[in-house]
Amino acid sequence: MVKLVNGEVFNSHNGHFKHESLFNKPPGSWIKTSQGNLILALHPTMGDFTKLMPRTATVVYPKDLGAILVSGDIFPGAKVLEAGCGSGAVTISLMRAVGEKGHVYSYDIREDMIDRARRNVKEMLPDMNNVSIQLGDVSTAIEHDDLDRIVLDLPEPWKVVDNASKSLLAGGIFISFLPTVLQVHELSETLKVNPHFSLVETSELMVRSWHVAQRSIRPDHRMIGHTGFITTARKCLPIKPTD
C-alpha cells in the first residue's frame, strides 16, 4: 500500500530502495534493496485494499465480501441500494460486481463515514462512476422503487424491512450483515412476518489457511473465525387467502 513518488525512498527492515527503481516496471517485478534482499512489487488486490485502507469503522472482511456478492446474486447491470457504507469496503465490491451498466446507491447517516467512503472508492476505483454516496436514513424512507438488491450493514436492519418491501423488485434479494445472533434473530422474525418476504436464510463463514511445504502439510495454527452473520430473504408476492 505504497504510492510511488519520484524522489521518495521505501524503507523496511529488509533494506531500502528508491521509488523510481520501480518506474516503468510491470506488476510482479522484483526489486533489490540496499541489504541485497528481494522484494516483490504488485498492485494491491481489492482484498488487500479492504484490509489496509484508511477506515472510520470496522470493515467487512474479504471472506464475507465474497459471500455477500454470491448470496446476494449481485450481477452486472443491477441496481443496488447499500446502507451503512462505513469506510466503503462493501461499496467497492458492489461497484465492481454491478459494472458500468449497473449502479450502487449508497447511504449512511454520518458525514464522516460518507467522506471516508468517497475517498476510499476514489482511491481504489478512480475510473468508475457507477455509485452515488449520500447522507440518508433508509429506515425513514427509500427513494427508489426499482431496486434489484438491498444490502445492509446496519445495527437495526429490521427497521428497514417495510421500506425494502416497497422498493425491491419482485424476486429481488434483501441481504444484511450483522455481528451478533440476537440481531439476526430480530431481523429474521421481522422478515418472516412480513408477507412480502420469503426464503429467509442465515449463514456465517470461517476461513482456515493451510501450511503446505515439501514434507509438512497441516492447517495453520490460526484461522479467521466469526466476523458476522449474513442473512438473506427474497421479495415475493403476498399469499392470498384463496391461494
DRENLOPA-192798 format. One line per 2 residues: number of its first residue (from 1); their letters; for each residue x, y, z of N, C-alpha, C. Coordinates in pm, 1 decimal, always signed. Each point is the difference from the previous one (the first is absolute). Example, Ala and Ser with C-alpha at 12.3 -4.5 7.8 and 13.67 -1.06 7.14 Angstrom:
BEGIN
1 = AS = +1319.0:-569.0:+780.0:-89.0:+119.0:+0.0:+90.0:+120.0:+0.0 ~ -35.0:+105.0:-72.0:+82.0:+119.0:+6.0:-77.0:+109.0:+73.0
// end
This chain:
BEGIN
1 = MV = +84.4:-120.1:+0.0:-84.4:+120.1:+0.0:+88.1:+125.5:+0.0 ~ +94.1:+1.4:-92.6:+93.0:+113.0:-11.6:-19.7:+66.6:-135.7
3 = KL = -18.9:+131.0:+1.1:-8.2:+74.6:-124.8:+140.6:+39.0:-44.6 ~ +31.1:-31.8:-123.9:+132.2:+31.9:-51.5:+8.3:+148.0:-36.8
5 = VN = +99.4:+67.9:+56.7:+18.2:+142.9:-22.0:+146.5:+25.1:-33.4 ~ +23.3:+77.2:-104.7:+136.6:+30.8:-41.3:+76.5:+68.2:+114.3
7 = GE = +118.0:-52.3:+31.1:+82.3:+56.8:+105.7:-21.6:-61.3:+136.2 ~ -105.4:-80.9:+16.1:-27.7:-63.6:+129.2:+76.4:-131.8:+13.4
9 = VF = +18.2:-43.9:+125.6:+71.2:-123.9:+29.0:-88.2:-91.2:+84.0 ~ -4.5:-127.7:-35.2:-73.1:-99.8:+78.7:+96.6:-62.1:+100.7
11 = NS = -38.3:+0.4:+127.6:+84.6:-53.4:+106.4:-69.1:-116.8:+69.4 ~ +75.1:-103.0:+32.2:-52.1:-112.8:+76.6:+116.0:-69.0:+70.5
13 = HN = -31.4:-100.4:+82.9:+105.3:-74.2:+69.0:+83.4:-82.3:-96.9 ~ -49.2:-14.8:-124.0:+75.1:-72.9:-102.6:+87.0:+91.4:-85.1
15 = GH = +5.9:+128.9:+36.2:+78.1:+95.3:-77.2:-87.5:+103.4:-67.0 ~ +61.4:+84.2:-80.8:-75.2:+106.0:-66.7:+32.8:+4.0:-148.6
17 = FK = -88.0:+68.8:-75.6:+25.6:+24.7:-141.8:-77.9:+123.8:-42.6 ~ +44.4:+62.8:-107.1:-66.9:+119.2:-52.0:-124.7:-39.3:-77.4
19 = HE = -105.6:+78.3:+14.6:-124.4:-29.4:-70.2:+20.4:-9.6:-150.7 ~ +86.3:+89.2:-54.1:+15.2:+1.4:-145.9:+61.1:-128.9:-53.7
21 = SL = +54.0:-84.3:+89.9:+51.7:-129.6:-44.5:-110.1:-87.3:-58.8 ~ -125.4:+29.8:+37.2:-113.0:-78.6:-50.7:-73.8:+68.6:-114.4
23 = FN = +38.4:+122.9:-32.9:-68.1:+70.5:-108.3:+14.1:-79.9:-130.7 ~ -111.9:-10.0:-72.0:-3.8:-66.0:-131.7:+23.0:-151.2:+6.6
25 = KP = -4.3:-57.1:+120.5:+9.6:-144.7:+12.5:-139.0:-58.7:+18.7 ~ -26.2:-117.5:-55.9:-133.7:-59.0:+11.7:-25.9:-56.7:+138.9
27 = PG = -125.7:-15.7:+39.5:-31.1:-67.6:+126.1:+60.2:-140.0:-0.5 ~ +46.1:-43.3:+115.8:+65.0:-129.6:+9.2:+150.4:+9.0:-12.0
29 = SW = +52.4:+122.8:-4.2:+144.7:+19.1:-9.0:+64.1:-12.3:+138.4 ~ +127.2:-40.1:+1.2:+78.1:-9.1:+123.3:+96.9:+117.2:+6.8
31 = IK = +18.3:+55.2:+119.3:+93.7:+110.3:+19.4:+97.6:-37.1:+110.5 ~ +128.1:+28.2:-21.8:+101.2:-32.6:+100.2:+20.1:+119.1:+92.7
33 = TS = -1.4:-26.2:+131.0:+15.4:+107.7:+97.8:+147.8:+26.3:+28.7 ~ +24.2:+100.5:+83.4:+136.6:+36.2:+37.9:+70.9:-112.3:+74.1
35 = QG = -76.1:-93.7:+58.8:+58.9:-113.0:+71.8:+12.6:-124.3:-87.3 ~ -36.4:+14.4:-127.2:+10.9:-112.5:-91.3:-119.2:-93.0:+1.5
37 = NL = -106.5:+35.9:+72.7:-121.1:-81.8:+3.8:-90.8:+33.7:-117.4 ~ -78.3:-98.4:-43.5:-93.6:+21.4:-109.6:-140.4:+24.5:+55.2
39 = IL = -68.2:+101.9:-54.4:-137.9:+30.6:+37.2:-86.2:-5.6:-126.2 ~ -113.5:-67.4:+11.1:-92.4:-15.1:-112.1:-98.7:+115.9:-1.7
41 = AL = -12.9:+64.7:-115.3:-88.6:+115.9:-13.4:-122.5:-36.7:-83.0 ~ -118.0:+16.1:+59.3:-127.1:-30.9:-66.3:-102.4:+107.8:+32.5
43 = HP = -95.7:+19.8:-90.1:-112.3:+86.7:+32.6:-84.6:-68.3:+107.2 ~ -53.2:+72.9:+96.9:-84.8:-63.0:+101.8:-129.6:-52.3:-60.5
45 = TM = -43.4:-116.6:+45.2:-131.1:-49.5:-40.6:-108.2:+75.4:+78.3 ~ -124.8:-22.7:-36.7:-109.0:+61.0:+74.2:+1.0:-48.2:+144.9
47 = GD = +35.3:-127.8:+20.7:+9.9:-53.1:+136.0:+109.9:+67.4:+80.1 ~ +115.5:+20.3:-63.3:+109.5:+71.4:+66.8:-44.7:+139.9:+39.8
49 = FT = -61.4:+68.4:-95.1:-42.0:+138.0:+25.1:-102.7:+6.4:+111.5 ~ -93.0:-95.0:-0.1:-104.4:-2.3:+102.0:+58.3:-12.9:+140.4
51 = KL = +100.1:-85.9:+16.1:+57.7:-22.8:+132.0:+89.2:+114.5:+46.8 ~ +59.3:+72.1:-93.3:+100.6:+99.8:+36.2:-42.1:+144.4:-23.7
53 = MP = -114.1:+22.7:-62.6:-40.6:+137.2:-32.6:-33.0:+79.5:+126.0 ~ +11.3:+133.2:-7.2:-40.6:+83.4:+113.9:-147.0:-23.4:+33.0
55 = RT = -33.8:-1.6:+128.4:-138.1:-32.8:+37.1:-45.9:+82.5:+119.4 ~ -130.1:+18.1:+7.0:-61.8:+63.7:+115.0:-85.2:-99.4:+77.3
57 = AT = -13.0:-121.3:-52.8:-77.1:-105.7:+65.6:+58.3:-134.0:-42.1 ~ -33.6:-105.7:+72.4:+45.8:-133.9:-35.3:-53.9:-38.1:-137.2
59 = VV = +87.0:-48.8:-86.0:-43.4:-34.2:-135.5:-48.2:-143.9:-6.0 ~ -76.6:-30.5:-104.1:-41.1:-137.1:-26.1:+119.3:-73.5:-61.1
61 = YP = +34.3:-116.3:+54.7:+117.9:-74.4:-44.5:-19.6:-54.6:-141.4 ~ +110.7:-20.4:-72.8:-10.0:-54.6:-135.7:-79.6:-129.1:-8.9
63 = KD = +13.9:-89.1:+100.6:-73.7:-126.4:-5.5:-151.1:+23.6:-0.3 ~ -44.7:+104.1:+70.3:-142.7:+30.8:+3.4:-44.2:+79.4:-122.9
65 = LG = +90.9:+80.5:-54.4:-32.7:+74.8:-121.6:-35.9:-96.0:-113.5 ~ +80.0:-105.6:-14.7:-29.0:-97.0:-105.0:-134.0:-68.1:+21.0
67 = AI = -29.5:-34.6:+124.7:-126.5:-67.3:+30.3:-118.9:+93.0:-22.9 ~ +17.3:+126.6:+30.9:-107.9:+97.2:-22.9:-31.0:+10.8:-149.3
69 = LV = +104.7:+4.6:-81.7:-21.4:+11.3:-144.6:-70.2:-123.7:-56.2 ~ +38.2:-118.2:+50.2:-59.2:-123.7:-51.4:-138.6:-24.0:+59.8
71 = SG = -12.7:+15.3:+132.3:-130.7:-20.9:+64.2:-101.9:+101.9:-48.9 ~ +47.2:+120.8:-27.1:-89.3:+103.6:-50.5:-18.3:-4.4:-150.1
73 = DI = +70.4:-93.0:-66.0:-9.9:-14.7:-146.1:+15.6:+136.5:-68.8 ~ +105.8:+72.3:+37.9:+25.2:+131.7:-58.2:+51.3:-18.8:-141.6
75 = FP = -71.4:+52.2:-98.0:+31.7:-27.3:-140.0:+29.6:+128.7:-77.2 ~ +70.3:-10.2:-113.2:+28.2:+118.6:-81.4:-129.0:+66.8:-45.9
77 = GA = -7.5:+131.0:+17.7:-118.5:+74.8:-39.8:-102.8:+17.2:+110.4 ~ +23.9:-58.7:+116.5:-97.4:+7.1:+109.9:-4.3:+138.7:+61.4
79 = KV = -119.3:+35.7:+50.4:-16.8:+120.7:+80.5:-4.2:-42.8:+146.7 ~ +99.3:+44.3:+74.4:+16.8:-46.7:+137.2:+0.4:+117.1:+96.8
81 = LE = -79.2:-11.1:+106.1:+4.9:+97.8:+107.1:+82.3:-58.9:+113.4 ~ +95.6:+80.5:+47.1:+80.9:-38.4:+115.2:-20.7:+102.5:+109.7
83 = AG = -16.6:-46.3:+122.5:-15.0:+92.9:+112.4:+95.1:-40.1:+110.5 ~ +68.1:+101.5:+54.4:+106.1:-22.3:+95.3:+130.7:-18.9:-74.6
85 = CG = +34.4:+98.5:-83.6:+117.0:-15.5:-87.4:+130.1:-5.5:+78.2 ~ +1.8:+58.3:+121.9:+121.3:-6.2:+80.7:+120.6:+53.0:-74.4
87 = SG = +106.8:-79.4:-5.9:+122.2:+42.2:-67.4:+2.7:-35.6:-148.0 ~ -102.7:-70.3:-48.0:-13.2:-23.2:-143.4:+41.5:-136.4:-50.7
89 = AV = +26.8:-96.6:+88.4:+42.8:-132.6:-45.7:-108.9:-69.6:-82.5 ~ -122.4:-2.4:+51.9:-110.5:-62.6:-72.9:-32.3:+81.3:-125.1
91 = TI = +7.9:+131.8:+11.0:-28.0:+87.6:-113.8:+89.0:-35.1:-117.9 ~ +129.1:-12.8:+25.3:+96.5:-31.2:-105.2:-31.5:-135.3:-64.0
93 = SL = -32.1:-98.8:+82.6:-32.1:-132.9:-52.0:-125.0:+3.6:-87.3 ~ -101.1:+72.4:+45.5:-124.2:+9.9:-76.5:+22.7:+71.8:-132.8
95 = MR = +79.0:+106.7:+1.9:+27.5:+74.6:-122.8:+64.1:-88.3:-105.5 ~ +97.6:-79.3:+40.9:+66.8:-88.4:-95.7:-94.6:-108.0:-50.0
97 = AV = -90.0:-46.9:+86.6:-90.2:-109.0:-39.0:-109.4:+46.6:-96.3 ~ -56.7:+119.4:+21.7:-109.0:+46.4:-87.0:+53.1:+58.2:-130.6
99 = GE = +127.1:+39.9:-2.2:+58.6:+51.7:-123.4:-51.5:+137.4:-37.9 ~ +48.8:+48.3:-112.1:-34.6:+135.0:-44.3:-147.6:+14.4:-38.0
101 = KG = -66.3:-109.9:-37.2:-141.1:+7.5:-37.5:-92.8:-8.8:+121.2 ~ +54.4:-32.9:+115.8:-79.1:-2.5:+122.3:+24.2:+125.7:+81.1
103 = HV = -60.5:+6.0:+117.3:+20.3:+116.9:+85.8:-18.4:-39.9:+146.6 ~ +83.0:+60.6:+84.2:-6.9:-21.2:+144.1:-43.0:+130.3:+65.7
105 = YS = -111.1:-4.7:+71.8:-48.9:+115.4:+75.8:+38.4:-24.8:+145.8 ~ +98.7:+72.9:+48.9:+54.9:-26.7:+131.8:-36.9:+111.3:+98.0
107 = YD = -45.2:-39.5:+119.7:-45.7:+96.5:+99.8:+67.3:-24.3:+134.8 ~ +14.4:+106.9:+75.3:+43.8:-9.4:+139.2:-56.9:+121.0:+73.1
109 = IR = -10.4:-10.1:+132.0:-56.0:+111.1:+77.6:+109.7:+88.2:+59.1 ~ +127.4:-35.8:-28.9:+112.0:+78.2:+53.8:+82.6:+61.1:-112.3
111 = ED = +24.6:+128.9:+10.0:+77.8:+69.9:-101.2:+143.5:-51.2:-5.9 ~ +60.7:-31.7:+116.0:+138.0:-46.0:-1.1:+14.0:-134.0:-70.9
113 = MI = -101.2:-86.1:+13.9:+0.9:-127.3:-72.0:-8.3:+23.0:-150.1 ~ -88.1:+89.4:-40.0:-18.0:+29.1:-141.7:+128.1:+55.3:-60.6
115 = DR = +63.8:+92.5:+70.0:+124.2:+58.6:-49.5:+108.2:-106.3:-15.4 ~ +13.2:-87.4:+99.8:+101.3:-104.2:-7.8:-30.5:-98.5:-112.3
117 = AR = -126.6:-40.7:-13.5:-37.7:-93.7:-106.3:+28.6:+59.2:-137.3 ~ -32.4:+126.6:-19.6:+27.1:+64.1:-128.8:+148.2:+0.1:-32.4
119 = RN = +83.7:+28.6:+99.9:+144.4:+3.6:-23.6:+53.4:-139.6:-32.1 ~ -47.7:-101.2:+72.7:+47.2:-135.9:-26.1:-46.2:-51.1:-135.5
121 = VK = -123.6:+30.7:-35.7:-50.9:-40.4:-131.3:+83.1:+64.6:-111.1 ~ +28.8:+127.5:+14.9:+79.0:+72.0:-101.0:+140.6:-56.3:-9.4
123 = EM = +54.3:-42.4:+113.3:+135.1:-56.3:+2.5:+5.6:-134.9:-71.0 ~ -99.7:-85.8:+26.5:+1.0:-135.3:-54.5:-55.0:-6.2:-141.8
125 = LP = -105.7:+76.7:-27.5:-66.4:-5.5:-131.5:-10.8:+141.3:-59.6 ~ +112.2:+61.2:-33.8:-2.4:+139.8:-44.7:-74.5:+23.0:-130.8
127 = DM = -14.7:-105.1:-81.5:-62.1:+17.7:-131.5:-145.7:-44.6:-5.7 ~ -55.6:-41.6:+114.2:-139.3:-46.9:-0.2:-91.4:+105.9:+58.9
129 = NN = -114.2:+21.8:-66.4:-95.3:+103.4:+42.4:-139.2:-57.3:+24.3 ~ -6.6:-127.9:+35.6:-130.1:-66.1:+15.3:-47.1:-3.3:+144.3
131 = VS = +27.6:+107.2:+75.9:-39.8:+2.9:+139.8:-46.7:+139.5:+38.8 ~ -97.6:+5.6:+89.5:-44.3:+124.2:+62.8:+7.7:-21.3:+150.2
133 = IQ = +87.3:+73.7:+67.4:+16.6:-12.4:+144.9:-55.1:+125.6:+64.7 ~ -100.7:-15.0:+84.9:-66.1:+117.8:+54.5:-54.2:-23.2:+140.7
135 = LG = -29.0:+109.6:+65.8:-56.0:-2.7:+135.0:-146.8:-40.6:-7.4 ~ -40.9:-93.1:+85.6:-139.6:-41.4:-1.2:-26.1:-113.5:+96.4
137 = DV = -123.3:-7.3:+49.3:-42.6:-104.4:+93.3:-105.0:-85.9:-69.2 ~ +38.3:-120.3:-42.9:-91.6:-84.5:-76.6:-109.1:-61.2:+86.8
139 = ST = +14.6:+9.8:+132.2:-108.8:-48.8:+86.3:-116.0:+98.7:-0.3 ~ +27.2:+123.7:-41.6:-104.9:+101.0:-10.7:-64.4:-1.4:-137.4
141 = AI = +83.3:-8.9:-104.2:-52.4:-1.6:-136.6:+106.3:-52.1:-95.1 ~ -45.5:-68.4:-106.1:+86.0:-41.9:-110.1:-56.6:+62.2:-126.4
143 = EH = +76.5:+84.3:-62.4:-48.9:+76.6:-114.9:+25.0:-71.7:-131.5 ~ -18.5:-132.2:-1.9:+15.3:-79.5:-122.1:-109.5:-106.2:+1.3
145 = DD = -51.7:-33.0:-117.2:-105.6:-101.3:-5.7:+28.6:-107.3:-104.8 ~ +123.5:-9.1:-44.3:+34.5:-98.1:-102.4:+132.9:-67.5:+30.8
147 = LD = +21.0:-33.8:+125.0:+128.1:-56.1:+41.7:+3.5:-151.7:-19.0 ~ +113.6:-48.4:-49.8:+18.6:-144.6:-12.7:+45.8:-61.9:+131.4
149 = RI = +80.9:+75.5:+76.3:+55.6:-51.5:+124.7:+9.1:+112.0:+103.6 ~ -12.1:-38.5:+126.4:+23.6:+91.9:+112.3:+99.6:-67.3:+93.1
151 = VL = +111.0:+68.0:+27.4:+107.7:-54.0:+82.4:+19.6:+91.3:+120.6 ~ -16.3:-55.6:+119.8:+4.7:+80.7:+121.6:+112.8:-42.1:+92.7
153 = DL = +70.4:+98.2:+52.1:+97.7:-21.9:+107.7:-36.1:+99.1:+109.9 ~ -112.7:-27.5:+65.8:-59.4:+89.4:+99.2:-25.4:-75.4:+130.5
155 = PE = +1.5:+69.0:+113.5:-24.8:-67.9:+127.2:-144.9:-42.4:+20.0 ~ -94.3:+66.7:-68.0:-142.0:-33.6:+16.5:-67.6:-11.3:-137.3
157 = PW = +38.1:-97.7:-80.5:-54.2:-10.9:-135.9:-148.8:-33.1:-4.8 ~ -54.8:-54.4:+109.1:-143.0:-31.3:+1.5:-85.4:+125.4:-16.9
159 = KV = +56.2:+115.2:+31.0:-74.2:+125.5:-18.5:-11.1:+38.8:-147.3 ~ +72.6:-69.8:-85.7:+0.7:+31.4:-143.8:-89.1:-95.9:-79.2
161 = VD = -45.2:-107.7:+62.3:-69.4:-106.8:-71.5:-123.6:+51.8:-74.2 ~ -83.7:+79.5:+64.3:-121.4:+49.8:-66.0:+33.7:+84.6:-122.4
163 = NA = +94.3:+92.2:+14.5:+39.3:+82.2:-114.3:+63.0:-84.5:-110.0 ~ +77.1:-100.4:+39.5:+63.5:-87.4:-98.5:-103.6:-77.3:-80.5
165 = SK = -108.1:-40.3:+65.6:-103.9:-76.8:-69.2:-67.5:+82.2:-109.1 ~ +2.0:+131.5:+15.1:-62.3:+88.0:-99.4:+97.0:+37.7:-112.2
167 = SL = +129.2:-2.9:+28.9:+98.1:+48.1:-97.5:+62.8:-110.3:-84.2 ~ -2.7:-123.2:+48.7:+57.9:-110.4:-75.6:-93.5:-46.1:-111.4
169 = LA = +57.9:-36.0:-113.2:-78.2:-63.6:-105.1:-39.3:-141.1:+42.8 ~ -105.2:-54.2:-58.4:-42.5:-136.2:+31.9:+114.4:-96.9:-27.0
171 = GG = +26.7:-85.7:+96.0:+110.5:-93.7:-12.4:+133.2:+56.4:+45.8 ~ +1.4:+128.3:+35.0:+123.6:+63.3:+44.9:+48.9:-57.7:+131.7
173 = IF = +125.3:+28.6:+32.1:+62.3:-58.7:+118.9:+34.4:+107.7:+102.3 ~ -37.9:-26.3:+124.0:+34.0:+80.9:+116.7:+112.9:-72.4:+71.5
175 = IS = +110.0:+68.9:+28.5:+113.5:-64.4:+65.5:+55.3:+90.5:+109.1 ~ +29.8:-59.5:+114.9:+46.0:+77.4:+114.7:+120.2:-67.5:+64.9
177 = FL = +96.1:+81.6:+43.5:+117.8:-49.8:+70.4:-6.9:+48.6:+144.0 ~ +3.7:-95.2:+95.1:-15.6:+33.2:+142.2:+102.4:-75.9:+84.4
179 = PT = +49.9:+62.3:+107.4:+102.0:-65.6:+82.6:-53.4:-95.2:+106.9 ~ -124.5:+18.2:+47.9:-47.4:-81.6:+111.2:-125.5:-78.7:-35.3
181 = VL = -16.3:-114.1:+66.8:-113.7:-86.7:-28.8:-131.3:+60.9:+48.7 ~ +3.7:+84.5:+103.7:-121.9:+65.4:+46.7:-54.9:+94.8:-106.7
183 = QV = +90.0:+69.4:-70.5:-44.4:+85.4:-109.7:-57.4:-83.9:-113.5 ~ +64.2:-111.5:-28.1:-48.3:-89.5:-105.9:-140.4:-50.2:+32.7
185 = HE = -22.9:-34.7:+125.4:-131.5:-49.9:+40.1:-107.9:+106.1:-20.9 ~ +29.4:+122.6:+42.3:-97.5:+109.4:-16.6:-30.7:+23.4:-147.4
187 = LS = +103.9:+1.2:-82.8:-20.8:+21.5:-143.1:-77.8:-114.2:-63.0 ~ +36.7:-122.7:+31.8:-65.6:-116.1:-59.9:-148.3:-5.1:+34.0
189 = ET = -34.0:+28.2:+125.9:-139.6:-0.7:+39.6:-79.2:+110.0:-70.6 ~ +63.4:+115.2:-19.1:-66.9:+110.3:-70.6:-23.2:-35.6:-146.1
191 = LK = +99.1:-62.5:-62.7:-15.2:-40.3:-140.5:-107.0:-107.4:-15.9 ~ -7.2:-92.8:+94.1:-93.0:-111.9:-12.9:-146.2:+41.6:+15.5
193 = VN = -25.2:+105.2:+76.0:-139.3:+44.1:+16.7:-40.0:+100.7:-106.8 ~ +96.8:+45.5:-80.1:-33.5:+90.6:-109.5:-45.9:-83.1:-119.9
195 = PH = -120.1:+24.8:-52.4:-53.9:-84.4:-107.3:+75.7:+11.3:-132.2 ~ +87.4:+99.0:-11.0:+71.8:+22.1:-125.6:+136.1:-69.2:-5.0
197 = FS = +34.7:-74.8:+104.8:+130.3:-67.3:+0.0:-14.8:-148.2:+31.7 ~ +86.9:-78.8:-62.8:+4.3:-143.5:+25.0:+145.3:-47.0:-16.0
199 = LV = +22.3:-129.1:+24.0:+133.5:-60.8:-11.2:+102.9:+74.9:+84.9 ~ -33.7:+20.7:+126.0:+90.8:+69.2:+92.2:+107.5:-98.5:+46.2
201 = ET = +126.6:+31.9:-26.6:+110.0:-89.6:+32.5:+115.9:+77.7:+63.0 ~ +72.0:-64.9:+91.2:+115.2:+61.9:+66.2:+118.7:-95.4:-3.5
203 = SE = +118.3:+55.1:-21.4:+122.1:-80.7:-1.8:+116.7:+82.5:+51.4 ~ +109.0:-66.8:+32.0:+125.4:+66.9:+32.4:+113.9:-79.0:-61.9
205 = LM = +113.1:+66.5:-20.4:+114.4:-65.5:-61.6:+122.2:+8.1:+90.8 ~ +78.7:-106.0:-2.3:+127.9:-1.5:+70.3:+106.5:-46.8:-98.9
207 = VR = +117.6:+59.1:+8.1:+106.6:-32.4:-94.0:+121.0:-53.4:+75.5 ~ +47.6:-117.8:-41.0:+119.7:-59.4:+59.5:+101.4:-25.1:-111.1
209 = SW = +113.0:+67.8:+7.5:+104.7:-20.7:-99.7:+84.2:-122.4:+37.0 ~ +77.7:-48.1:-97.1:+81.4:-119.4:+20.6:+147.5:+29.7:-28.9
211 = HV = +85.3:-64.0:+77.4:+143.6:+6.5:-23.9:+37.0:-118.3:-89.5 ~ +52.9:+29.9:-117.6:+36.8:-105.6:-95.1:+148.9:+12.7:-32.6
213 = AQ = +77.7:-96.9:+41.1:+142.6:-5.3:-29.8:+32.7:-139.5:-51.8 ~ +127.4:-23.2:-35.8:+35.9:-126.9:-62.7:-32.5:-120.6:+87.4
215 = RS = +25.3:+12.0:+131.4:-21.3:-114.7:+87.9:-100.4:+26.5:+111.5 ~ -73.3:+108.4:-14.2:-97.1:+35.7:+105.0:-122.7:+65.6:-61.9
217 = IR = -113.8:-62.5:+21.7:-127.2:+57.0:-45.6:-96.1:-5.6:+118.5 ~ -35.0:+116.4:+51.4:-85.5:+5.2:+118.9:-75.8:+132.5:+2.9
219 = PD = -109.4:+5.2:+76.4:-70.6:+128.2:+16.1:+87.4:+98.9:+76.2 ~ -11.7:+126.6:-33.0:+69.6:+102.4:+77.4:-56.8:+3.9:+141.5
221 = HR = +78.9:+53.2:+92.2:-42.8:+4.2:+139.4:-108.7:+104.4:+23.4 ~ -11.6:+93.6:-90.7:-100.2:+105.1:+15.5:-97.6:-2.0:-116.9
223 = MI = -120.7:+47.7:+26.0:-100.1:+9.1:-105.1:-83.9:+125.1:+20.5 ~ -68.7:+42.2:-105.4:-94.7:+111.1:+12.0:-134.3:-60.1:+36.9
225 = GH = -40.7:+19.0:+122.8:-123.7:-58.2:+48.4:-120.6:+88.8:-25.7 ~ -83.6:+14.9:+101.4:-122.4:+77.2:-17.5:+29.2:+148.3:-20.7
227 = TG = -56.2:+54.7:-103.9:+3.2:+144.7:-22.1:-141.1:+56.6:-9.9 ~ -91.8:-78.4:-54.2:-137.6:+47.8:-11.3:-90.3:-103.4:-63.9
229 = FI = -129.6:+24.7:+10.0:-101.5:-85.9:-60.2:-56.9:+68.1:-124.9 ~ -25.9:-80.3:-101.3:-60.8:+49.9:-123.2:-141.3:-56.6:-8.6
231 = TT = -98.5:+88.9:-1.2:-140.6:-40.6:-9.3:-57.6:+48.3:-132.0 ~ -65.7:-89.2:-70.5:-61.7:+35.0:-128.1:-148.6:-34.5:+1.4
233 = AR = -76.0:+70.3:-84.2:-142.5:-27.8:-18.9:-38.3:+42.2:-140.5 ~ -103.8:-63.3:-56.3:-45.1:+31.2:-135.8:-133.3:+74.2:+2.9
235 = KC = -10.8:+100.3:-84.9:-126.1:+74.3:-13.7:-99.2:-88.2:-75.5 ~ -119.4:-15.4:+54.8:-101.0:-83.9:-62.7:-136.0:+69.4:+2.7
237 = LP = -94.5:-56.8:-69.7:-138.4:+47.7:+4.7:-67.7:-56.4:+122.7 ~ -79.1:+79.1:+70.9:-70.3:-50.5:+118.3:-94.1:-115.4:-35.8
239 = IK = -13.0:-94.1:+90.5:-91.6:-111.7:-20.8:-143.1:+47.6:+25.8 ~ -86.8:-26.2:-97.5:-140.6:+37.4:+17.4:-75.9:-110.8:+72.5
241 = PT = -105.4:+34.1:+69.6:-76.6:-102.1:+73.4:-47.8:-113.9:-88.0 ~ -23.0:+27.6:-129.1:-50.5:-103.2:-90.2:+110.2:-86.1:-60.0
243 = D = +128.2:+40.7:+21.4:+111.4:-76.1:-58.4:+16.3:-136.0:+68.5
// end
